Amino acid sequence: MANQKILATAFALMVSSVNADNCLTASGGEYKLVASLTAKYCTSDSLACTTGKDGKCDCGSACCEKVPNLCGSMTGTCETGHYEDDGKKMVAATAATFKTACCTAMKMCDITCPAGMKDKAGKATIKCQGSTCGSSECCEPDATKCMGLTVSNSACDAGHYADNDKVGVAATATTYTSSCCTAKKMCDFTCSAGMKNKAAYATTKCASTCSSAECCDAVTTPMCMNHAAATGKGCSAATEFNSMSATAVKADSSDYKTLCCTAKATCEAFAASKLAASGAVKQQAVSFAMVALAGLVAVAM
């Protein structure tokens, strides 16, 4: 019976380890659910979370907090010639070990300068501030190319603009306008829901790539997107958000809240939702659980 209880405890530990909370899952282990989820709301009704540099998690700011004693959750100062390494966010650290655990020695410029730029003087001795070197650290505009001439304030003829696609083209001050500039085009932007073509749409020249601001106006028919809700008729900031999915809905101050406001998801709902853990997180959780299980089985035997 004692052995069965120990094995049951071990199994429960394995299950709880594998089913890491959604903050741990979405962040890869850097964040955890806040201690109290009561009366906390996401910024929208979405419970989805994606990871990576461009990841999006509308529940993250309210429902999650950083796991303590990791490089990613600490603030410290690296030694001269070193930088705080984002690749070490998950490394365990303390205030005393921050410099050795969380910092990495800066490297010298090692990039090939992009079109329109050239190596800075002394490039080989310039130290970069992060894990990768940036063009602003190692390069400077080339005065023999369109980019360098644009920086030095050469101007295009009326009705033309400095074309970013031509930054690497060789030019001089004399040939700048013919080599580096492109004629502006008329509006060709497709206006989104809640917007309409400007009256002068067909004759409006864009600065470069056409945009909504240049070519479109808000429609005058009341809609969620352009209606200024009367005082007291807007969405409740704490529990609702203005849903832009309702851009085509007609609304005035009397029905704005009903037609345009959507309830925010709660942190309780986020915690209860099922997010697919990344392979690394799953494997790490399973590994920890299996080690614990093996230890408890050994004791039981």
C-alpha positions as CSV (number, residue, x, y, z in Angstrom):
1,M,0.0,0.0,0.0
2,A,2.8,2.4,0.9
3,N,4.5,1.6,-2.4
4,Q,1.3,2.3,-4.3
5,K,0.9,5.7,-2.6
6,I,4.5,6.6,-3.4
7,L,3.9,5.7,-7.1
8,A,0.7,7.6,-7.2
9,T,2.5,10.6,-5.8
10,A,5.2,10.2,-8.4
11,F,2.7,10.0,-11.2
12,A,0.9,13.1,-10.0
13,L,4.2,15.0,-9.9
14,M,4.9,13.9,-13.5
15,V,1.5,15.0,-14.7
16,S,1.7,18.4,-13.0
17,S,5.2,18.9,-14.3
18,V,4.3,18.1,-17.9
19,N,1.2,20.4,-17.7
20,A,3.1,23.5,-17.1
21,D,1.1,26.7,-16.7
22,N,0.3,28.7,-19.9
23,C,2.7,31.5,-19.1
24,L,5.5,28.9,-18.8
25,T,4.3,27.3,-22.0
26,A,4.0,30.4,-24.1
27,S,7.3,32.0,-22.9
28,G,9.4,28.8,-22.9
29,G,9.8,29.0,-19.2
30,E,10.7,32.6,-18.5
31,Y,7.2,33.6,-17.2
32,K,4.7,32.0,-14.8
33,L,1.1,32.7,-13.8
34,V,0.7,35.5,-11.2
35,A,-0.2,34.3,-7.7
36,S,-3.7,35.7,-7.8
37,L,-5.8,35.6,-11.0
38,T,-8.9,37.1,-9.4
39,A,-10.3,40.2,-11.1
40,K,-7.5,40.3,-13.7
41,Y,-8.3,40.6,-17.4
42,C,-6.5,40.2,-20.7
43,T,-6.4,43.1,-23.2
44,S,-8.8,41.3,-25.6
45,D,-11.0,38.2,-25.8
46,S,-8.1,36.1,-27.2
47,L,-6.6,33.3,-25.2
48,A,-4.0,32.5,-27.9
49,C,-0.3,32.9,-27.3
50,T,2.6,32.6,-29.7
51,T,6.3,32.7,-28.9
52,G,9.3,34.2,-30.5
53,K,10.5,37.7,-31.3
54,D,7.1,38.6,-32.9
55,G,5.0,36.6,-30.5
56,K,1.7,37.9,-29.3
57,C,-0.1,37.1,-26.0
58,D,-3.0,39.4,-25.1
59,C,-3.1,37.8,-21.6
60,G,0.6,38.0,-20.9
61,S,0.8,41.4,-19.3
62,A,-2.0,40.9,-16.8
63,C,-1.7,37.2,-16.1
64,C,2.0,36.4,-16.2
65,E,5.1,37.5,-14.3
66,K,8.8,36.6,-14.7
67,V,10.1,33.6,-12.9
68,P,12.6,34.8,-10.3
69,N,16.3,34.0,-10.2
70,L,16.8,33.8,-13.9
71,C,18.9,36.1,-16.0
72,G,15.8,37.3,-17.9
73,S,14.1,38.4,-14.7
74,M,17.1,40.2,-13.2
75,T,18.5,43.7,-13.7
76,G,22.3,44.0,-13.4
77,T,25.4,45.6,-14.9
78,C,27.9,43.6,-17.0
79,E,31.6,44.1,-16.9
80,T,33.2,46.6,-19.4
81,G,33.4,44.9,-22.8
82,H,30.5,42.6,-22.1
83,Y,26.7,42.8,-22.8
84,E,23.6,41.3,-21.2
85,D,23.0,38.2,-23.4
86,D,19.3,37.6,-24.4
87,G,20.3,34.0,-25.2
88,K,20.9,33.4,-21.5
89,K,17.5,34.6,-20.2
90,M,16.7,31.1,-18.9
91,V,20.0,30.6,-17.0
92,A,19.7,30.5,-13.2
93,A,21.5,33.4,-11.5
94,T,21.7,35.6,-8.4
95,A,22.8,39.1,-7.9
96,A,26.2,37.8,-7.0
97,T,26.5,35.6,-10.2
98,F,24.8,38.0,-12.7
99,K,28.0,39.1,-14.4
100,T,29.3,35.6,-15.0
101,A,26.0,33.9,-15.6
102,C,24.2,36.4,-17.7
103,C,26.8,38.4,-19.7
104,T,28.9,37.6,-22.8
105,A,32.0,39.3,-24.1
106,M,31.3,41.7,-27.0
107,K,32.6,40.7,-30.4
108,M,34.2,42.8,-33.1
109,C,32.3,44.0,-36.2
110,D,31.8,41.0,-38.5
111,I,29.0,42.0,-40.9
112,T,29.0,42.9,-44.5
113,C,27.7,46.5,-44.9
114,P,24.4,46.7,-46.8
115,A,23.9,48.5,-50.1
116,G,24.6,52.2,-49.9
117,M,26.9,51.9,-46.9
118,K,30.6,51.3,-46.4
119,D,32.8,50.1,-43.5
120,K,33.4,52.6,-40.8
121,A,37.0,53.6,-40.2
122,G,38.5,51.1,-37.7
123,K,35.7,48.6,-38.2
124,A,37.9,45.7,-37.2
125,T,38.4,47.2,-33.7
126,I,34.7,48.2,-33.1
127,K,32.9,46.1,-30.5
128,C,29.2,45.4,-31.0
129,Q,26.7,45.9,-28.2
130,G,24.8,42.6,-28.6
131,S,24.9,39.1,-29.9
132,T,24.8,40.3,-33.5
133,C,26.4,43.4,-35.0
134,G,24.2,46.1,-36.5
135,S,24.9,48.2,-39.6
136,S,24.7,51.4,-37.5
137,E,27.6,50.1,-35.4
138,C,29.9,49.0,-38.2
139,C,28.9,51.0,-41.3
140,E,28.2,54.5,-42.5
141,P,26.5,56.0,-45.6
142,D,28.6,55.9,-48.7
143,A,28.8,59.4,-50.3
144,T,29.3,57.9,-53.7
145,K,25.9,56.1,-53.6
146,C,22.3,57.3,-53.4
147,M,22.1,56.7,-49.7
148,G,25.0,58.9,-48.8
149,L,23.8,61.6,-51.1
150,T,20.3,61.5,-49.7
151,V,21.8,61.8,-46.2
152,S,23.7,64.9,-47.3
153,N,20.4,66.5,-48.3
154,S,20.3,66.2,-52.0
155,A,16.8,66.9,-53.2
156,C,14.6,65.2,-55.8
157,D,12.7,67.2,-58.5
158,A,9.0,68.1,-57.8
159,G,6.7,65.1,-58.0
160,H,9.5,62.7,-57.3
161,Y,10.9,61.0,-54.1
162,A,14.1,59.5,-52.9
163,D,13.7,55.8,-53.7
164,N,14.8,53.3,-51.0
165,D,15.2,50.6,-53.7
166,K,18.0,52.7,-55.2
167,V,20.2,53.3,-52.1
168,G,23.1,51.3,-53.5
169,V,23.1,52.9,-57.0
170,A,26.3,54.9,-57.8
171,A,25.6,58.6,-58.2
172,T,27.0,62.1,-57.8
173,A,25.4,65.3,-56.9
174,T,24.9,66.0,-60.6
175,T,23.3,62.7,-61.4
176,Y,21.3,62.4,-58.1
177,T,17.9,63.3,-59.4
178,S,18.1,60.9,-62.4
179,S,19.8,58.0,-60.6
180,C,18.2,58.1,-57.1
181,C,14.7,59.5,-57.5
182,T,11.4,58.0,-58.8
183,A,8.2,59.7,-59.9
184,K,5.5,59.7,-57.3
185,K,2.4,57.6,-58.2
186,M,-1.2,58.2,-57.8
187,C,-3.2,56.5,-55.0
188,D,-3.6,52.8,-55.5
189,F,-4.3,51.9,-51.9
190,T,-7.4,49.7,-51.2
191,C,-9.2,51.4,-48.3
192,S,-10.2,49.1,-45.4
193,A,-13.7,48.6,-43.8
194,G,-14.9,51.8,-42.3
195,M,-12.9,53.9,-44.7
196,K,-13.5,55.3,-48.2
197,N,-11.5,56.8,-51.0
198,K,-10.8,60.5,-50.6
199,A,-12.6,62.8,-53.0
200,A,-9.3,63.5,-54.8
201,Y,-8.2,59.9,-54.7
202,A,-7.5,59.6,-58.4
203,T,-5.3,62.7,-58.5
204,T,-3.5,62.4,-55.1
205,K,0.2,61.6,-55.4
206,C,1.7,59.4,-52.6
207,A,5.0,60.3,-50.9
208,S,6.3,56.9,-51.8
209,T,4.3,53.7,-51.1
210,C,0.7,54.8,-50.8
211,S,-1.0,54.6,-47.4
212,S,-4.4,54.9,-45.9
213,A,-3.7,58.3,-44.4
214,E,-2.9,59.7,-47.9
215,C,-5.7,58.0,-49.9
216,C,-8.6,57.3,-47.5
217,D,-11.1,59.1,-45.2
218,A,-13.4,57.6,-42.5
219,V,-16.9,57.0,-43.7
220,T,-19.5,59.3,-42.3
221,T,-22.0,56.6,-41.5
222,P,-21.6,55.8,-37.7
223,M,-19.4,52.7,-37.2
224,C,-17.5,51.3,-34.3
225,M,-14.2,52.3,-35.8
226,N,-14.9,56.0,-36.3
227,H,-17.7,56.8,-33.8
228,A,-16.8,59.0,-30.8
229,A,-18.8,57.5,-28.0
230,A,-20.6,59.9,-25.8
231,T,-19.5,60.2,-22.2
232,G,-20.5,57.1,-20.3
233,K,-21.3,55.2,-23.5
234,G,-17.9,53.8,-24.3
235,C,-16.4,50.4,-23.5
236,S,-15.6,49.7,-19.8
237,A,-11.8,50.0,-19.8
238,A,-11.3,47.3,-17.1
239,T,-13.5,44.5,-18.5
240,E,-14.1,45.4,-22.2
241,F,-12.3,46.4,-25.3
242,N,-13.4,48.2,-28.5
243,S,-13.5,45.3,-31.0
244,M,-12.2,46.4,-34.4
245,S,-13.8,43.2,-35.9
246,A,-17.0,45.2,-35.7
247,T,-15.8,48.0,-38.0
248,A,-18.8,47.7,-40.3
249,V,-21.4,47.8,-37.6
250,K,-23.5,50.9,-37.5
251,A,-23.5,52.5,-34.1
252,D,-24.3,55.7,-32.2
253,S,-23.9,56.7,-28.6
254,S,-27.1,54.7,-27.6
255,D,-26.0,51.4,-29.0
256,Y,-22.2,51.7,-29.1
257,K,-21.6,49.6,-26.1
258,T,-23.8,46.8,-27.3
259,L,-22.5,46.7,-30.8
260,C,-18.8,47.7,-30.4
261,C,-17.6,46.4,-27.0
262,T,-16.4,42.8,-26.4
263,A,-15.7,41.3,-23.0
264,K,-12.0,40.8,-22.2
265,A,-10.9,37.3,-21.4
266,T,-10.2,36.7,-17.7
267,C,-6.9,35.4,-16.3
268,E,-8.8,32.5,-14.9
269,A,-9.9,31.5,-18.4
270,F,-6.4,31.9,-19.7
271,A,-5.0,29.7,-16.9
272,A,-7.7,27.0,-17.7
273,S,-7.1,27.1,-21.5
274,K,-5.0,24.5,-23.3
275,L,-1.9,25.8,-25.0
276,A,0.3,23.5,-26.9
277,A,3.7,23.5,-25.2
278,S,6.8,23.7,-27.4
279,G,8.8,20.5,-27.8
280,A,11.6,21.9,-25.6
281,V,9.3,22.8,-22.8
282,K,7.5,19.5,-22.9
283,Q,10.7,17.5,-23.1
284,Q,12.2,19.5,-20.1
285,A,9.1,18.9,-18.1
286,V,9.0,15.2,-18.9
287,S,12.7,14.9,-18.1
288,F,12.3,16.5,-14.7
289,A,9.2,14.4,-13.9
290,M,10.9,11.2,-15.0
291,V,13.9,11.9,-12.8
292,A,11.6,12.5,-9.9
293,L,9.6,9.4,-10.7
294,A,12.8,7.2,-10.9
295,G,13.9,8.5,-7.5
296,L,10.5,7.8,-5.8
297,V,10.3,4.3,-7.4
298,A,13.8,3.6,-6.1
299,V,12.7,4.6,-2.6
300,A,9.5,2.5,-2.9
301,M,11.6,-0.6,-3.9
